Each structure stands twice: as structure tokens, then as C-alpha cells.
């Protein structure tokens, strides 16, 4: 599926003729946006497709599992979950002086670190600051506050 999606730059689907629903659910995890799955009211009925088909309760469970898989995969956007928002101020880290830094001194791996709280410049900017020159003096553990 990934090969087809890349090659044709189109949404992909999966036509499932396997027993059970595991392969169809895995197809969704790999990017299938449409599924074909045989279902029947009774697998003991005569005909070639009934034996490999899902019965109503199994089909309902497959749909629940597919929807759960879609939710677990998310949108691809990295955003905090609602339950994480209250922890941002205490969990995030800020750029911090690892030791005294004098005005005019370059920020280096030795004098720049990250610590909590996350009320200063976000730690994700660490590498952006390496090599920059400090515009003021910092004592150890001071939050870096220059842009």
C-alpha cells in the first residue's frame, strides 16, 4: 500500500479476503482509507464467500477496531493532548546557563543547558543558540532571555 500510495500519489484501499479482521485493521494502520470486506449473516450458508466472511457482530467489532486504530494514528500533527496542557508549564524546559556566562561570551555546549520550568526560551532552540554571543551576563541557572 505504501508503494502504491507513493507511486500514484493517490489514496489507497485494501480488498480483504482473509479470515478475521486483523489484516484489514493492519491495512488501515498502513494508510488504507477504504476497505472491502465480505460479510454474511451466517458463515454456514452455502456459497464460496460465506466461510471467509465476517458475521454481523464481527463486522461491528472490526469497524470499532478500525476507528480505534485511526484515532491512535492521529492526524500527523504534533500538538499536546488536552490532558497534557496543564503540565506544560512544569514539564517543558527552557534554555538555562549551565555556569556563569559573561557578556560577549559565546554560548557553547559547556555553558548552555536546559532545565525546568518552561517559562523561558523553549529548549528546542538549544542548537540555534550555540555559537551566538551573550548580550548580557548570566549566573548559573539563569534563564536565557535574549532572542
Protein Blocks (a to p, Z undefined) as FASTA:
>chain_A
ZZmmmmnopacddddfbehjklmmmmmmnopabdcddddfblkbgcjklmmpccfklmmm
mmmmmmmmmmmnonopacddfklmmmmmmmpccdddfbdcdehiacdfklgccdddfkbc
cfklmmmmgopacfbdcdehiacfbZZ
